[in-house]
Amino acid sequence: MIRDALHLIKTHWNDFWEYWTPVVMISIGIIVFILEAFAGMKAEYGRYNKKKSGLSAPIAWLIQECPAFFVPLFLMFYNGIQFFDSSNRINTNVVLLFLFMMHYFNRSFIYTMRIRSKNVVNYMENFLAFIFCFVNGYQIGHYHTKFIRHDLFEWNFLLGVFIFFCGFYINIDSDNRLIRLRKESNGSGYKIPRGGMFEYVSAANYFGECLEWFGFAIASWSLPGLAFAWFTLANTGPRGYHHHLFYKEKFRSEYPKDRKALIPFLI
């Protein structure tokens, strides 16, 4: 019986990661979006952690984000993926994996050394985020190490990588502004973020991250890439809107009236 079960898992292993995992992620993303956008549910970390118990933000971020860096890295070595094929053509799936891991190297190791937040992350939120990053790291790593693609001059690869880097820059720049603002406030409470994309949206860091992963999905042109991009939007979009309402309520007339929540000039 165990042998039959193992054979079944082995037979459908690729289908599980290439089709069913993304489909489940898209479905969960729809549920999360509905709960956060329409039912008022908020992930309990940062300013929304009412229990005020959990891991400190730098440690929590390191624990929950690092699987998305280490799992694809392991799969690259385990599957023996090559940057060039036998004809010396670039495997663009490796390029995309490097972009994916670049983001999570920054998020896991550089970002966590720079933040000085006194907020804590709820234990359950941290655990769920760890599971998500592990599963997502595996589905992205599995797909992009299994297939060899030569899309270097394809329109979707060039456009997607361009959008990714635009989002990556916005995300880093917004993080830098928030970190500086926290240092300048010296524990005196929240301040109005200014400069960069914050002149247009309240959640500039989330806008940058959404832009990154939709660019990645376009460049990858894969179901796992699309599932991750959608889940990022479904999770951070409503949270960005909650941030927007928080700022407007806290600062009232001082808060810029033309500033949107997540998408410049629209929402």
Secondary structure, DSSP 8 states (H G I E B T S, - for coil): -HHHHHHHHHHHHHHIIIIIHHHHHHHHHHHHHHHHHTS----SBGGG-TT--SEEHHHHHHHHHTHHHHHHHHHHHHTT--SB-TT--B-HHHHHHHHHHHHHHIIIIIHHHH-----EE-HHHHHHHHHHHHHHHHHHHHHHHH-----TTSHHHHHHHHHHHHHHHHHHHHHHHHHHHHHHHTTS------SGGGGTBTTHHHHHHHHHHHHHHHHHTSHHHHHHHHHHHHHHHHHHHHHHHHHHHHHGGGS-TT-BSSSTTT-
